[in-house]
Amino acid sequence: MKWIIPLLIPLLMLTLVVTAAPPTVVIRGHVGAVKENFLIVWVEDVIQGSLPESGVIEVHIESDGCSGFPQVDKVKLGDFVEVRGYLETICCRPMIVLKCRDHYVKIVREALEAKIKTLQGCGSEIAAGMNMTYIFFLNRDSNVTISLEEPNGSAILYRGFLKEGLYSISRMEGPPFGDRKICILAESNGDSFVYCCPYSVVQTKKTEVRAVYRNLTIRVLTEAGYPVRNASIYVDGKFYGLTNGKGILTTNITKGTHEVLVESKYYKAAKITAKHGSLIVKLRVKAPEVRLRFIPDHLNGSSVAKLVVEKLGGASISIRVRLERLGNLKVNATELVGTPPFNATLKVSGTGKLVASYGNMAVVLSSGLLTTKTMTKRQTTSTPEITATAAKTRANSNTSTPQTSIPAPAKSSAIVLLPIIALAITLVALIVMIRAGYPKGSQNK
């Protein structure tokens, strides 16, 4: 029975591997779509685990598979949520599946943020006598105080409660001339945020002509069509505000063509030329910037090597590093997926090169001496014909040429041994017959 135990151990380990739970991930992001037992979340942060190279993921809510039920808050489009569940691949698409008691979808509160600016941009000069418009943004319902600091003192322009959104307030500029600073103080649930925008007021020039302003509505979306929230909008190099929960910012610009720059933390910046009216901008996911290297970068024979993936910048999302084999080299993986920084141990055998690539970056691991191995292979291929001829010549001439100069192949050795084996079998048979008394029977006859 003792021999059964070593056989049961690998079977038990295989069972544990097969029945192991999928990896658990925890993400945060904004809800892009809501259906029954189904959500689409625009991922802004990965707290635990790693996700494929995408800014949007599906979330499915199930009621079987584990003891208990997932905890799911009632969410709506645009809510900022935290999701915990299993990362599974269904129908070739990665998604988060909630099926256990410790899985959840819960609404979390974003950090309070507020910004304010003049219509012409912070740091600009405004002529006295012009109608000044201040634009300010809130990402949470807050008690708001807007104050203006002038050379002769300060004044409160607004104080009250406002809901999340984009607002504006106007006033006529006049003396005293000099530097000014418009500030916003937002307070919500014990949190506070202060933001100020400096500008200056100068005397009106007689030749100055007032500019005509028109509305420009900018809508920022992902490539999949989901709104990008809190994207920074710059027009002609001046900050104009942040997009709301629907990815929209409406502002005023002068008549003519302007350069619009859109920036977001997890997406690549986009620069577009636009006029007044409406504009839709689609952003691509900002891939992480990494550095690849092998430790060591050269191997002799079968061994292991470590691929080190260092993060230099960019979003905290998963990347896919492709592995390409050249020559007769063998490796235990064809690609690696992970969230930088990470390391991977590779089992390498044979001779050749292994190329690891991501984007425009590639590193090479070499194994063995390719030139030496190729020459040895050619010599081995031509050896049997020479050896067979030499063996035949020795058999015909009955010479005693030493066989150490050219080794005989295994097939020729087997042919030479066959007669010896047959002779040995015959001798054994004769010995058995003699012991059985075959000669005695012959004498009696």
NORZI-V474314 format. One record per residue. N is the residue number from 1. PSI is psi in whole degrees, 0 to 359 (999 if undefined). D_CENTER is the distance of its C-alpha to the mean C-alpha in Angstrom with 1 decimal. Layout:
N PSI D_CENTER
N PSI D_CENTER
This chain:
1 342 50.1
2 330 48.4
3 347 46.7
4 327 44.9
5 312 42.8
6 331 40.7
7 328 39.9
8 331 38.9
9 307 36.4
10 327 33.8
11 320 34.4
12 318 33.7
13 319 30.4
14 320 29.4
15 319 30.3
16 321 28.2
17 316 25.1
18 320 25.8
19 3 26.5
20 144 23.6
21 152 21.8
22 163 18.2
23 144 15.6
24 136 16.2
25 151 13.7
26 123 15.0
27 164 13.7
28 144 15.7
29 185 16.2
30 144 18.9
31 125 20.5
32 339 20.5
33 147 22.9
34 125 25.2
35 178 27.0
36 122 28.8
37 29 26.6
38 134 23.5
39 155 21.2
40 126 18.5
41 130 16.5
42 112 14.7
43 127 12.1
44 338 12.9
45 138 12.0
46 111 10.5
47 322 13.6
48 139 13.3
49 197 11.1
50 152 7.4
51 160 6.4
52 173 5.4
53 76 4.2
54 149 7.4
55 355 9.6
56 138 12.3
57 149 13.0
58 146 16.4
59 120 18.3
60 136 21.3
61 120 24.2
62 166 26.5
63 13 29.6
64 165 29.9
65 331 28.3
66 167 28.9
67 135 31.8
68 183 32.0
69 149 30.1
70 151 26.9
71 115 27.7
72 118 26.9
73 156 28.1
74 108 29.6
75 163 27.0
76 171 27.4
77 129 25.5
78 349 24.0
79 145 24.2
80 118 21.7
81 161 20.8
82 133 19.2
83 134 18.3
84 130 18.4
85 187 18.4
86 138 17.4
87 112 14.1
88 158 15.9
89 115 15.7
90 125 18.8
91 43 20.1
92 13 16.9
93 130 14.9
94 139 12.7
95 162 14.6
96 127 15.8
97 128 19.4
98 119 21.9
99 359 24.9
100 168 26.0
101 327 28.1
102 7 25.4
103 149 23.0
104 162 23.3
105 113 22.7
106 145 24.4
107 129 25.0
108 156 24.3
109 130 25.8
110 157 24.0
111 136 25.3
112 137 28.4
113 139 28.2
114 142 30.9
115 151 31.6
116 148 34.7
117 164 35.9
118 161 38.8
119 328 38.7
120 351 39.1
121 152 36.4
122 142 36.6
123 3 38.8
124 168 40.9
125 134 44.7
126 134 46.5
127 139 50.1
128 142 52.5
129 350 53.7
130 152 50.3
131 116 48.7
132 133 45.7
133 126 42.7
134 135 40.1
135 128 36.8
136 156 34.9
137 141 31.9
138 135 31.3
139 359 28.2
140 154 30.5
141 128 34.1
142 159 36.0
143 124 39.4
144 137 39.5
145 123 41.8
146 121 41.9
147 151 44.2
148 124 45.4
149 121 46.6
150 170 49.4
151 331 51.7
152 14 54.5
153 197 52.4
154 159 49.7
155 149 49.7
156 120 47.8
157 330 46.8
158 145 45.3
159 124 44.9
160 183 43.8
161 133 41.2
162 147 38.6
163 166 35.8
164 137 32.3
165 191 32.3
166 132 33.4
167 168 37.1
168 154 39.6
169 142 43.0
170 157 45.6
171 160 48.7
172 130 51.1
173 144 50.7
174 190 53.9
175 158 55.5
176 151 55.1
177 158 53.1
178 195 50.4
179 145 47.0
180 165 45.5
181 120 42.5
182 129 41.2
183 150 39.3
184 134 37.8
185 118 37.8
186 134 35.8
187 131 36.5
188 119 35.0
189 44 35.3
190 350 36.1
191 152 33.3
192 152 34.4
193 134 32.9
194 136 34.8
195 137 34.1
196 151 36.6
197 115 37.1
198 150 39.9
199 180 42.1
200 154 45.8
201 129 48.8
202 167 51.2
203 148 54.5
204 133 54.6
205 144 55.7
206 328 58.3
207 357 56.5
208 135 53.2
209 130 52.2
210 136 50.1
211 152 46.8
212 125 46.2
213 143 42.9
214 160 41.2
215 143 38.3
216 119 34.8
217 119 32.4
218 127 28.7
219 122 26.2
220 126 22.4
221 161 20.2
222 173 16.7
223 334 16.6
224 356 17.2
225 12 20.2
226 147 19.4
227 144 20.9
228 115 19.1
229 148 20.9
230 31 22.1
231 136 21.2
232 132 23.6
233 126 26.2
234 134 28.2
235 119 31.3
236 38 32.9
237 358 31.0
238 138 32.2
239 130 30.1
240 347 31.2
241 186 29.2
242 148 26.2
243 151 25.4
244 193 26.6
245 339 25.1
246 9 25.6
247 24 23.9
248 141 27.4
249 126 29.4
250 129 33.0
251 175 34.8
252 138 37.9
253 160 38.0
254 161 41.0
255 138 42.2
256 193 40.7
257 137 37.3
258 156 34.6
259 121 31.2
260 127 28.5
261 129 25.3
262 127 22.5
263 142 19.9
264 153 17.2
265 318 15.0
266 8 11.7
267 156 13.0
268 141 14.6
269 148 18.3
270 137 20.9
271 124 24.5
272 147 27.2
273 128 31.0
274 160 32.7
275 187 36.1
276 160 37.3
277 224 36.5
278 151 33.1
279 131 29.7
280 126 26.4
281 126 23.3
282 131 20.0
283 146 16.8
284 149 13.5
285 136 10.1
286 108 9.8
287 146 7.1
288 147 7.1
289 126 10.2
290 167 10.6
291 133 13.7
292 145 14.3
293 147 17.6
294 142 19.6
295 111 22.1
296 175 24.7
297 6 24.3
298 137 27.4
299 152 28.8
300 110 32.2
301 196 32.4
302 131 30.3
303 191 28.1
304 150 24.7
305 153 22.2
306 130 19.2
307 120 16.1
308 125 15.0
309 108 11.6
310 139 12.6
311 129 11.0
312 336 13.3
313 183 12.2
314 186 10.1
315 158 8.3
316 73 7.1
317 165 3.8
318 151 1.8
319 162 2.9
320 115 6.4
321 121 9.4
322 143 12.6
323 125 15.9
324 129 19.2
325 138 22.6
326 137 25.7
327 211 29.2
328 24 30.1
329 142 27.2
330 143 25.6
331 154 22.4
332 12 21.1
333 153 17.7
334 342 16.6
335 160 12.8
336 137 10.4
337 130 7.2
338 170 6.2
339 115 5.4
340 145 7.5
341 147 10.4
342 163 11.2
343 153 14.0
344 131 14.9
345 126 18.6
346 137 19.8
347 119 23.3
348 138 24.8
349 160 28.3
350 189 30.5
351 147 30.7
352 207 28.5
353 150 25.2
354 122 21.6
355 120 19.2
356 127 15.5
357 145 13.8
358 118 10.7
359 233 11.8
360 8 15.3
361 139 15.1
362 143 16.7
363 154 18.6
364 135 21.4
365 124 22.9
366 146 26.5
367 124 28.6
368 175 32.4
369 105 34.9
370 320 34.6
371 314 38.0
372 318 40.0
373 322 38.6
374 317 39.4
375 319 43.0
376 323 43.6
377 321 42.5
378 319 45.0
379 320 47.8
380 323 47.2
381 324 47.4
382 351 50.8
383 316 52.3
384 321 53.5
385 317 55.9
386 317 57.5
387 318 57.9
388 318 59.4
389 317 62.0
390 321 62.9
391 320 63.4
392 319 65.6
393 319 67.7
394 324 68.2
395 322 69.4
396 325 72.0
397 349 73.3
398 36 73.3
399 163 72.3
400 47 70.7
401 131 67.9
402 137 65.3
403 6 62.1
404 344 59.9
405 318 59.6
406 111 57.6
407 139 56.0
408 141 56.9
409 162 54.2
410 325 53.7
411 317 55.3
412 322 58.6
413 321 58.9
414 321 58.8
415 320 61.6
416 325 63.8
417 341 63.4
418 311 64.4
419 323 68.2
420 317 68.1
421 319 66.4
422 318 68.9
423 318 71.8
424 320 70.5
425 319 70.3
426 316 73.9
427 319 75.2
428 320 73.6
429 320 75.2
430 319 78.6
431 318 78.4
432 319 77.6
433 319 80.6
434 316 83.0
435 335 82.0
436 354 82.6
437 19 86.2
438 322 86.3
439 326 88.9
440 318 91.2
441 325 91.4
442 322 92.4
443 321 95.3
444 323 96.7
445 999 96.8
